[in-house]
Amino acid sequence: MAGQQPGHIPSSPRTAEQPRAGTTTSTSTTSPPGHGPESKEPVGELVKQASEQVSQLMRQELRLARAEMQEKGKRFGLGGGLFGGAGVVGFLALQALAATAIVALDLLWPLWAAALAVTVVLGAVAAGLAAGGKKQIGRATPPAPEQAIESVRADVAEIKERAHR
């Protein structure tokens, strides 16, 4: 290493893969053999490839539709559970009305006023649960896989556009 300055790192020789300093690399735009504009593939082979691609595309779209429907099914289940919870709380509201609340409030108010106050409070709780259930079911409708349908429409439009070229 005689004749080199201290701290100087010798450069390695450039290989064929390394670009020169200050140059940019470009990717090749050549197509694989048999797929370029000068391709002489038979029409039957092209139709076979297109058929395989459309088949694969449809399988992907069906997977998307299934995933979307599963998500909507979960929302329906959650909404139904909230409606069920609203029913249980409503039933318990009737039982609680008949037992503790009326007896406790009867010490302060007339019997009919105590019963009415407890009924209103428990009814409001049941209404809140029912509203939550309705909201969840509303988020799951319509029960069609909207994303998958839109994706298929875009795919069909793309296929039509390429067919007209």
C-alpha positions in Angstrom: 0.0 0.0 0.0 2.9 2.2 -0.6 2.2 5.6 -2.2 -1.4 5.8 -0.8 -2.6 8.6 1.4 -3.6 7.8 5.0 -7.3 7.1 5.2 -7.6 6.4 1.5 -9.7 3.3 0.7 -8.7 1.6 -2.5 -11.5 1.2 -4.9 -12.4 -2.2 -6.2 -12.4 -2.7 -10.0 -15.8 -2.3 -11.6 -17.6 -5.4 -12.7 -19.9 -5.6 -15.7 -22.9 -5.4 -13.3 -21.8 -2.1 -11.6 -22.7 1.1 -13.3 -20.1 3.9 -13.6 -20.3 6.8 -11.2 -22.8 9.4 -12.3 -24.7 7.1 -14.5 -28.2 5.6 -14.0 -29.2 2.2 -14.7 -32.3 1.3 -16.8 -34.3 -1.8 -16.7 -34.7 -3.8 -19.8 -38.0 -3.4 -21.6 -37.7 -6.5 -23.6 -40.4 -9.1 -23.2 -39.8 -12.7 -22.5 -39.2 -14.9 -25.5 -42.4 -15.4 -27.5 -44.3 -12.6 -25.8 -43.0 -9.5 -27.6 -44.6 -7.5 -30.4 -42.8 -9.7 -32.9 -44.3 -12.8 -31.3 -45.7 -15.5 -33.7 -47.7 -17.5 -31.1 -50.7 -19.3 -32.5 -54.1 -17.8 -31.7 -55.0 -20.9 -29.8 -52.2 -20.5 -27.4 -53.1 -16.8 -26.8 -56.8 -17.8 -26.2 -55.6 -20.5 -23.8 -53.5 -18.0 -21.8 -56.3 -15.5 -21.7 -58.7 -18.2 -20.5 -56.2 -19.2 -17.7 -55.8 -15.6 -16.7 -59.6 -15.0 -16.6 -60.0 -18.2 -14.6 -57.4 -17.1 -12.1 -59.0 -13.6 -11.9 -62.4 -15.1 -11.2 -61.0 -17.3 -8.4 -59.4 -14.2 -6.8 -62.7 -12.3 -7.1 -64.6 -15.2 -5.5 -62.1 -15.2 -2.6 -62.6 -11.5 -2.2 -66.4 -11.9 -2.2 -66.2 -14.7 0.3 -64.0 -12.6 2.7 -66.4 -9.7 2.3 -69.5 -11.8 3.0 -67.8 -13.3 6.1 -67.2 -9.7 7.4 -70.8 -8.8 6.8 -71.9 -12.0 8.5 -70.0 -11.1 11.6 -71.7 -7.7 11.6 -75.1 -9.4 11.3 -74.2 -11.7 14.2 -73.1 -8.8 16.4 -76.2 -6.9 15.6 -78.4 -9.9 16.3 -76.6 -10.4 19.6 -77.2 -6.8 20.6 -80.9 -7.2 19.7 -80.9 -10.4 21.9 -79.3 -8.5 24.7 -81.9 -5.8 24.3 -84.6 -8.4 24.7 -83.0 -9.9 27.8 -82.6 -6.6 29.4 -86.2 -5.7 28.5 -87.4 -8.9 30.2 -85.3 -8.2 33.2 -86.7 -4.7 33.3 -90.1 -6.1 33.8 -88.9 -8.4 36.6 -86.9 -5.6 38.3 -89.9 -3.4 37.9 -92.0 -5.8 39.9 -89.5 -6.3 42.6 -86.9 -3.9 44.1 -87.3 -0.6 42.4 -91.0 -0.2 43.0 -90.7 -1.2 46.6 -87.8 1.2 47.2 -89.4 4.2 45.5 -92.7 3.5 47.2 -91.2 4.8 50.3 -90.7 8.3 48.7 -93.5 8.5 46.1 -96.9 7.1 45.5 -96.8 3.5 44.2 -97.8 4.4 40.7 -95.0 7.0 40.3 -92.3 4.7 41.6 -93.4 2.0 39.1 -93.4 4.5 36.2 -90.0 5.9 37.0 -88.4 2.4 37.0 -90.1 1.4 33.8 -88.8 4.5 32.0 -85.2 4.0 33.0 -85.1 0.3 32.1 -86.9 1.0 28.8 -84.3 3.6 27.9 -81.5 1.0 28.5 -83.4 -1.5 26.2 -83.9 1.2 23.6 -80.1 2.0 23.6 -79.2 -1.7 23.1 -81.8 -2.0 20.3 -80.4 1.1 18.6 -76.8 -0.4 18.8 -78.1 -3.6 17.2 -79.9 -1.8 14.4 -76.7 0.2 13.7 -74.6 -2.9 13.4 -77.1 -4.6 11.0 -77.4 -1.4 9.0 -73.6 -1.4 8.5 -73.8 -5.0 7.2 -76.4 -4.2 4.5 -76.8 -4.7 1.6 -75.7 -8.3 1.9 -73.9 -8.2 -1.4 -70.1 -8.2 -1.7 -69.8 -4.6 -2.9 -65.9 -4.5 -3.1 -65.8 -7.7 -5.1 -68.6 -6.5 -7.5 -66.8 -3.2 -8.1 -63.5 -5.1 -8.7 -65.2 -7.4 -11.2 -66.6 -4.4 -13.0 -63.2 -2.8 -13.2 -61.7 -6.1 -14.5 -64.4 -6.4 -17.2 -63.8 -2.8 -18.3 -60.1 -3.4 -18.5 -60.6 -6.6 -20.6 -62.9 -4.7 -22.9 -60.5 -1.9 -23.3 -57.6 -4.3 -24.1 -59.8 -6.2 -26.5 -60.5 -3.1 -28.5 -56.8 -2.2 -29.0 
